[in-house]
Amino acid sequence: MEYIKIIEQIKNNLIKSQNIQKINGNASDIMAISLVDIEESNKKINILINKLINDNNLIEEDINDILFNIGDEFRHILYHIKDMQFYEYLEGNF
């Protein structure tokens, strides 16, 4: 399914939630985009972790690159968690 259709489908479900509507007028848009982007980051992290599991020929430079790339995806996920505002109760935990 294409990106825009996925976001619209998620948004159409999110607007049914009073908790989401209380945040602000475009919270369902922000949250839909954020959730899709987080899913993409998770896929990338999974690929990177699988390299650490399955590639016995990695050298130190490769390992460091993988770890920094995982860190970049974590940063991206944290950005979206904060952007959604719905999960602001998590903020003090990381």
N, C-alpha and C positions, 0 to 999 in steps of 0.2 A: 504494500500500500504506500502511496506517495506521502511525503512528509507533511504537506498541507492538510491532506485528508485525515491523517492520523491526529494531527493537532486539533482539527475541528471536532473529530470524534471524542477526544478526551475533553475538550472544552465543553461540548454539549452535555457531558456527564457532570463536569465540575460545577457548572452553573446551577445545578440542582441542589448544591450544598449551601446551606445558610452560613456555615463556617467560612466558606470561601467568599461568599458575597459580602460578609462583614469586613473583610480586609480592605478592599477598594473596588472601584468599578471595573478595572481590567485584571483583577487577580486571576480569574479563570484563564485568560490569555497567557499571562506570565507563567502560571503554574503548568499549563499544557506544554508550552515550549520548553520549560525547564525540565519537566519529566522526560520528554523525548530526548533532549540533549543529555540528560543523565544516563538514560538507557544506552545511548551511543557511546558515552564515556565508559560505561561498564563493559560494553563489548570490546572496546580497545584495551581496557585493563585485562580482560580475560585472555586476549591474544598475547599480551606482553607476559603475563604470568605463565602461560603455556610455553612460551619460549624458555623461561627459566626452568620449567619442569622437563621439557623434552629435548633441549639442545645441550648436549654434553661438551660441545666444542666452543662454548662461549669463553671469550677472554675477558679480562677485567674491564676493558673499555666498553665492551658490549654490555656487560652486566650493569655498569654505571649508567650507560645510555638508557637501558631498559628501566632502571629504577627512577631516573629523572623523568622519563616519559610517563611512568605511572604517577609520579608526583604532579606532573602537569595536568593529568586527568583528575587527580584528587582536587587540585586547585580549581579546576573547571566545575567539578561537582559542588564544592563548597560555595563557589560563586552563586550557583543556581539555588542551592539550599537557602542562602541568605536572601536572594532575590525574590523567592516565593513568599517570604514573610510568614507563611503558614507554620513553618517549622522553627520559628524564632526561639521557642523554648529550648532548642538544642544548642543555641549559641554559646552558652557558658560551658558546654561539654567538650569543646574543641578549640 
